[in-house]
Amino acid sequence: MTSTDSERAASATVEPRTLRHISRRLHPDLIKLFVSYIYMFCVFMLTAFVMVIVHDRVPDMDRYPPLPDIVLDNLPYIPWAFEMCEATAIFLMFVMTIVLFFHKHR
């Protein structure tokens, strides 16, 4: 069903003036980007705040040792595992950067 020009004009007058003004100036994707950055910043600040609070409330490690880990206690120590984990993370970041750069809808 197609809408006529009069229907479009009638639906445009229903919107508040400020929203119409903003939507003309900013592309909807930019509004989504701005909202996502605000969300990301709030989550980052909340996480940082909680980490500071938890760091101050950690009990003494000599008096209360950490709980045993069944899996890690039964696996042999692999000295190169940490370096392999870092190399894998760098490789995945490189692949993600290439995908973001060459993606059709970036």
HELIX and SHEET records of a PDB file:
HELIX    1   1 ASP A    5  VAL A   14  1                                  10    
HELIX    2   2 ARG A   17  ARG A   25  1                                   9    
HELIX    3   3 PRO A   28  ASP A   56  1                                  29    
HELIX    4   4 ILE A   70  ASN A   74  1                                   5    
HELIX    5   5 ALA A   81  PHE A  102  1                                  22    
END                                                                             
